[in-house]
């Protein structure tokens, strides 16, 4: 997987090793928000080190079948290559803030995938209402007292 800066496109793209995190993913059979099953590749921890506009070049490779992995004797077969839409990477100072977690991400989490998501605001409101009971106030008070001891 490569991070490519689009301004380098007139000739061959300038590939820079600025991509950090999990650069590989196995295909998983998952249902989308409409209940349609498909194969999805989840990259849950990727970041780019440099500021600018980039796209990611993904390559689907064939590594072997049922334990018959490629030993390096033969070249790895590249099945398909696709590029993401361009995206902007900001410095910490110019970062506009996190976007809300998508319904698709929540859908994948409900199917057992570990994807970092923002707290669901409806759940937070529900918990805040339930947290305001006599028992939870006493429990919170005990925790504060235990920390101070």
KEKOLMI-200267 format. One record per residue (C-alpha): chain; residue number from 1; x negated, y negated, z negated; residue in one letter. Coordinates in Angstrom, 2 decimals. Layout:
# residues N
{voro:A filum:NUM x:X y:Y z:Z lumke:A}
...
# end
This chain:
# residues 149
{voro:A filum:1 x:0.00 y:0.00 z:0.00 lumke:X}
{voro:A filum:2 x:-1.38 y:-3.41 z:0.94 lumke:X}
{voro:A filum:3 x:-0.56 y:-7.01 z:0.11 lumke:X}
{voro:A filum:4 x:-0.91 y:-9.10 z:3.24 lumke:X}
{voro:A filum:5 x:-0.95 y:-12.90 z:3.50 lumke:X}
{voro:A filum:6 x:1.19 y:-13.83 z:6.56 lumke:X}
{voro:A filum:7 x:-1.09 y:-16.74 z:7.55 lumke:X}
{voro:A filum:8 x:-3.69 y:-14.16 z:8.56 lumke:X}
{voro:A filum:9 x:-1.36 y:-12.58 z:11.14 lumke:X}
{voro:A filum:10 x:-2.52 y:-14.13 z:14.50 lumke:X}
{voro:A filum:11 x:-5.31 y:-11.55 z:14.79 lumke:X}
{voro:A filum:12 x:-5.42 y:-8.59 z:12.51 lumke:X}
{voro:A filum:13 x:-3.98 y:-9.21 z:9.04 lumke:X}
{voro:A filum:14 x:-6.37 y:-10.12 z:6.24 lumke:X}
{voro:A filum:15 x:-5.90 y:-7.41 z:3.62 lumke:X}
{voro:A filum:16 x:-6.83 y:-8.47 z:0.11 lumke:X}
{voro:A filum:17 x:-6.94 y:-6.18 z:-2.94 lumke:X}
{voro:A filum:18 x:-4.73 y:-8.45 z:-5.06 lumke:X}
{voro:A filum:19 x:-2.03 y:-5.89 z:-5.76 lumke:X}
{voro:A filum:20 x:-2.05 y:-4.63 z:-9.35 lumke:X}
{voro:A filum:21 x:0.01 y:-1.84 z:-10.93 lumke:X}
{voro:A filum:22 x:1.55 y:1.43 z:-9.74 lumke:X}
{voro:A filum:23 x:0.74 y:1.55 z:-6.03 lumke:X}
{voro:A filum:24 x:2.27 y:4.96 z:-5.35 lumke:X}
{voro:A filum:25 x:5.74 y:6.38 z:-5.87 lumke:X}
{voro:A filum:26 x:7.48 y:9.67 z:-5.21 lumke:X}
{voro:A filum:27 x:10.80 y:9.64 z:-3.39 lumke:X}
{voro:A filum:28 x:13.79 y:10.23 z:-5.67 lumke:X}
{voro:A filum:29 x:17.33 y:11.20 z:-4.73 lumke:X}
{voro:A filum:30 x:19.50 y:8.49 z:-6.26 lumke:X}
{voro:A filum:31 x:22.93 y:6.99 z:-5.70 lumke:X}
{voro:A filum:32 x:23.28 y:3.30 z:-4.93 lumke:X}
{voro:A filum:33 x:25.98 y:1.01 z:-6.34 lumke:X}
{voro:A filum:34 x:28.50 y:2.41 z:-3.83 lumke:X}
{voro:A filum:35 x:27.77 y:6.02 z:-4.87 lumke:X}
{voro:A filum:36 x:25.88 y:6.82 z:-1.64 lumke:X}
{voro:A filum:37 x:23.00 y:9.24 z:-2.26 lumke:X}
{voro:A filum:38 x:19.71 y:8.45 z:-0.56 lumke:X}
{voro:A filum:39 x:15.96 y:8.73 z:-1.14 lumke:X}
{voro:A filum:40 x:14.50 y:5.75 z:-3.00 lumke:X}
{voro:A filum:41 x:10.90 y:4.84 z:-3.85 lumke:X}
{voro:A filum:42 x:10.75 y:2.85 z:-7.08 lumke:X}
{voro:A filum:43 x:7.71 y:0.65 z:-7.72 lumke:X}
{voro:A filum:44 x:8.47 y:-0.54 z:-11.24 lumke:X}
{voro:A filum:45 x:5.20 y:-2.24 z:-12.13 lumke:X}
{voro:A filum:46 x:3.65 y:-4.29 z:-9.34 lumke:X}
{voro:A filum:47 x:2.15 y:-7.75 z:-9.43 lumke:X}
{voro:A filum:48 x:0.02 y:-9.91 z:-7.16 lumke:X}
{voro:A filum:49 x:-3.00 y:-11.76 z:-8.55 lumke:X}
{voro:A filum:50 x:-3.11 y:-14.72 z:-6.16 lumke:X}
{voro:A filum:51 x:-0.69 y:-17.56 z:-5.51 lumke:X}
{voro:A filum:52 x:0.88 y:-17.81 z:-2.06 lumke:X}
{voro:A filum:53 x:3.37 y:-16.21 z:0.29 lumke:X}
{voro:A filum:54 x:2.85 y:-12.49 z:0.88 lumke:X}
{voro:A filum:55 x:4.55 y:-9.34 z:2.06 lumke:X}
{voro:A filum:56 x:3.81 y:-5.74 z:1.11 lumke:X}
{voro:A filum:57 x:2.97 y:-3.11 z:3.71 lumke:X}
{voro:A filum:58 x:4.32 y:0.30 z:2.62 lumke:X}
{voro:A filum:59 x:3.10 y:3.54 z:4.22 lumke:X}
{voro:A filum:60 x:4.94 y:6.85 z:3.88 lumke:X}
{voro:A filum:61 x:2.45 y:9.72 z:3.92 lumke:X}
{voro:A filum:62 x:2.74 y:13.49 z:3.99 lumke:X}
{voro:A filum:63 x:0.55 y:15.00 z:1.25 lumke:X}
{voro:A filum:64 x:1.62 y:18.62 z:1.55 lumke:X}
{voro:A filum:65 x:4.50 y:20.90 z:0.67 lumke:X}
{voro:A filum:66 x:5.21 y:23.05 z:-2.40 lumke:X}
{voro:A filum:67 x:1.72 y:23.12 z:-3.85 lumke:X}
{voro:A filum:68 x:-0.10 y:23.16 z:-0.51 lumke:X}
{voro:A filum:69 x:-1.67 y:19.76 z:-1.01 lumke:X}
{voro:A filum:70 x:-4.06 y:18.23 z:1.46 lumke:X}
{voro:A filum:71 x:-7.56 y:19.18 z:0.30 lumke:X}
{voro:A filum:72 x:-9.27 y:16.46 z:2.32 lumke:X}
{voro:A filum:73 x:-10.23 y:18.86 z:5.10 lumke:X}
{voro:A filum:74 x:-7.66 y:17.28 z:7.39 lumke:X}
{voro:A filum:75 x:-6.60 y:13.64 z:7.65 lumke:X}
{voro:A filum:76 x:-3.49 y:12.64 z:5.69 lumke:X}
{voro:A filum:77 x:-0.54 y:12.35 z:8.04 lumke:X}
{voro:A filum:78 x:1.04 y:8.87 z:7.98 lumke:X}
{voro:A filum:79 x:4.73 y:9.22 z:8.80 lumke:X}
{voro:A filum:80 x:5.94 y:5.62 z:8.80 lumke:X}
{voro:A filum:81 x:4.90 y:2.09 z:7.92 lumke:X}
{voro:A filum:82 x:7.25 y:-0.74 z:6.99 lumke:X}
{voro:A filum:83 x:6.73 y:-4.26 z:5.66 lumke:X}
{voro:A filum:84 x:8.72 y:-6.06 z:2.97 lumke:X}
{voro:A filum:85 x:10.23 y:-9.47 z:3.46 lumke:X}
{voro:A filum:86 x:7.85 y:-12.31 z:2.61 lumke:X}
{voro:A filum:87 x:7.89 y:-13.37 z:-1.05 lumke:X}
{voro:A filum:88 x:6.31 y:-16.21 z:-3.01 lumke:X}
{voro:A filum:89 x:3.85 y:-15.68 z:-5.85 lumke:X}
{voro:A filum:90 x:3.64 y:-18.64 z:-8.25 lumke:X}
{voro:A filum:91 x:1.09 y:-19.75 z:-10.81 lumke:X}
{voro:A filum:92 x:2.28 y:-19.53 z:-14.41 lumke:X}
{voro:A filum:93 x:2.75 y:-23.29 z:-14.46 lumke:X}
{voro:A filum:94 x:4.95 y:-23.39 z:-11.33 lumke:X}
{voro:A filum:95 x:6.90 y:-20.17 z:-12.03 lumke:X}
{voro:A filum:96 x:10.65 y:-20.99 z:-11.76 lumke:X}
{voro:A filum:97 x:11.74 y:-18.23 z:-14.16 lumke:X}
{voro:A filum:98 x:12.99 y:-14.66 z:-14.04 lumke:X}
{voro:A filum:99 x:15.91 y:-13.74 z:-11.84 lumke:X}
{voro:A filum:100 x:18.76 y:-11.67 z:-13.24 lumke:X}
{voro:A filum:101 x:18.42 y:-7.89 z:-13.02 lumke:X}
{voro:A filum:102 x:20.27 y:-6.59 z:-9.96 lumke:X}
{voro:A filum:103 x:23.21 y:-4.21 z:-10.09 lumke:X}
{voro:A filum:104 x:21.09 y:-1.72 z:-8.11 lumke:X}
{voro:A filum:105 x:18.39 y:-1.75 z:-10.81 lumke:X}
{voro:A filum:106 x:21.02 y:-1.15 z:-13.52 lumke:X}
{voro:A filum:107 x:22.45 y:1.65 z:-11.37 lumke:X}
{voro:A filum:108 x:19.02 y:3.34 z:-11.17 lumke:X}
{voro:A filum:109 x:18.50 y:2.92 z:-14.94 lumke:X}
{voro:A filum:110 x:21.83 y:4.65 z:-15.59 lumke:X}
{voro:A filum:111 x:20.54 y:7.59 z:-13.53 lumke:X}
{voro:A filum:112 x:17.55 y:8.01 z:-15.86 lumke:X}
{voro:A filum:113 x:14.87 y:5.86 z:-14.22 lumke:X}
{voro:A filum:114 x:12.67 y:3.70 z:-16.40 lumke:X}
{voro:A filum:115 x:12.80 y:0.26 z:-14.84 lumke:X}
{voro:A filum:116 x:12.11 y:-2.91 z:-16.84 lumke:X}
{voro:A filum:117 x:15.40 y:-4.83 z:-16.96 lumke:X}
{voro:A filum:118 x:16.55 y:-7.99 z:-18.66 lumke:X}
{voro:A filum:119 x:19.06 y:-7.60 z:-21.46 lumke:X}
{voro:A filum:120 x:22.62 y:-7.38 z:-20.22 lumke:X}
{voro:A filum:121 x:24.29 y:-10.61 z:-21.43 lumke:X}
{voro:A filum:122 x:27.65 y:-8.87 z:-21.97 lumke:X}
{voro:A filum:123 x:26.02 y:-6.32 z:-24.29 lumke:X}
{voro:A filum:124 x:24.20 y:-9.07 z:-26.18 lumke:X}
{voro:A filum:125 x:27.44 y:-10.93 z:-26.85 lumke:X}
{voro:A filum:126 x:29.13 y:-7.72 z:-27.99 lumke:X}
{voro:A filum:127 x:26.25 y:-6.91 z:-30.35 lumke:X}
{voro:A filum:128 x:26.19 y:-10.45 z:-31.77 lumke:X}
{voro:A filum:129 x:29.88 y:-10.16 z:-32.65 lumke:X}
{voro:A filum:130 x:29.33 y:-6.77 z:-34.30 lumke:X}
{voro:A filum:131 x:26.17 y:-7.96 z:-36.08 lumke:X}
{voro:A filum:132 x:28.12 y:-10.53 z:-38.05 lumke:X}
{voro:A filum:133 x:29.54 y:-8.08 z:-40.58 lumke:X}
{voro:A filum:134 x:28.90 y:-8.04 z:-44.32 lumke:X}
{voro:A filum:135 x:26.82 y:-4.81 z:-44.09 lumke:X}
{voro:A filum:136 x:24.52 y:-6.05 z:-41.34 lumke:X}
{voro:A filum:137 x:23.95 y:-9.37 z:-43.15 lumke:X}
{voro:A filum:138 x:22.91 y:-7.44 z:-46.29 lumke:X}
{voro:A filum:139 x:20.69 y:-5.16 z:-44.19 lumke:X}
{voro:A filum:140 x:18.97 y:-8.15 z:-42.55 lumke:X}
{voro:A filum:141 x:18.47 y:-9.75 z:-45.96 lumke:X}
{voro:A filum:142 x:16.82 y:-6.53 z:-47.25 lumke:X}
{voro:A filum:143 x:14.48 y:-6.44 z:-44.23 lumke:X}
{voro:A filum:144 x:13.41 y:-10.04 z:-44.88 lumke:X}
{voro:A filum:145 x:12.82 y:-9.29 z:-48.56 lumke:X}
{voro:A filum:146 x:10.80 y:-6.14 z:-47.74 lumke:X}
{voro:A filum:147 x:8.60 y:-8.08 z:-45.31 lumke:X}
{voro:A filum:148 x:7.87 y:-10.75 z:-47.91 lumke:X}
{voro:A filum:149 x:6.77 y:-8.15 z:-50.51 lumke:X}
# end
